[in-house]
Amino acid sequence: MWPFRKKRAQAANTVPAHPEITVDPFLGDPGAAALRSTLTARDWATARAVLAASPDADHLSLLMRVAAETQGIQEWIEGPVRDDAQSIFPLLVRGSHAVYWAWQARGTGMAGSVGDDQWRVWFSRLKLAENCLDEVLERDPACAEAWHYLVILGRARQLPFEERWYRFTNLMGLQPTHYLGHTQMLNNLMAKWSGSTEQMFEFARDRAARHPGTALPALIAAAHLEHRYSAGGNEYMERKEVGDELVEAAQQSIWHPEYRPTAITPLLWNRFAHAFAVADRYAEADWCFQRIADRLVTDEFEGSSSGDAATAANYAHWRDYVRARLRG
């Protein structure tokens, strides 16, 4: 999952067209769309105003995700860092984007496929990111988003787990239910990042139990979707106990009476839609697909190849699969 996802574009004639489906990195949020436009236009004054007007932590997380993925940031952001020194936002944007920028240089292949020049660029960009985020925290120790991206860097740099936990703990001290920060710590604990399946599930279940009525129980769906790769594929997801736990997680999250939607709620709809569909929990999946409404599709549905067309095709596959089964 973001920010380390494949960027290979599949040939256009191999991906079915689904014009009715919109893959939306902005999750339907006009502020996020405006931020992309202003950053692309290099209009820092307006971009800064959009960031400063963010109403809550989840919305700011979405904005920073959009900023991190905006192409060309490093070509000009040094100017605002210098000229807008009273604000932490230029450094925060530069640091978060540098994490994504580093992964662009490295690529998504196995370590053995990465050339020496790629490694040099990778490490220099990670260092830039770390330096920027450290400076943000020197200026504002209460900046949760800086800790969020430092959690990502802990994995990217394969730092000792003591340091990874230190970064996550600092984030939790500021925002105990920061969903994107939790998803990044979950990634830190996956076996492919030197963790283990046991650590991954323990973390997901513990955080979900501590915070019902929030986004955090969706971590359980993420853990099951990850584990299926080494546990029998879709047949693993179809086990009754897995499906039951997914339903319970949704009941403690998006279906909980105290849950309040935020700017990132479409991420949860997509995650649960994916998990329920693969688990053959058709009614539950369709509830999520109805909320997504083919307009708020995310990279949760990215397949073995990337690009919006491939993501839309994968989403359409699972949506149509679920609805065909419901029709009988």
Summary of the structure (lengths in Angstrom):
residues: 328
radius of gyration: 19.4
end to end distance: 32.8
largest distance: 62.6
contacts: 1064
relative contact order: 0.12
helix: 67%
strand: 1%
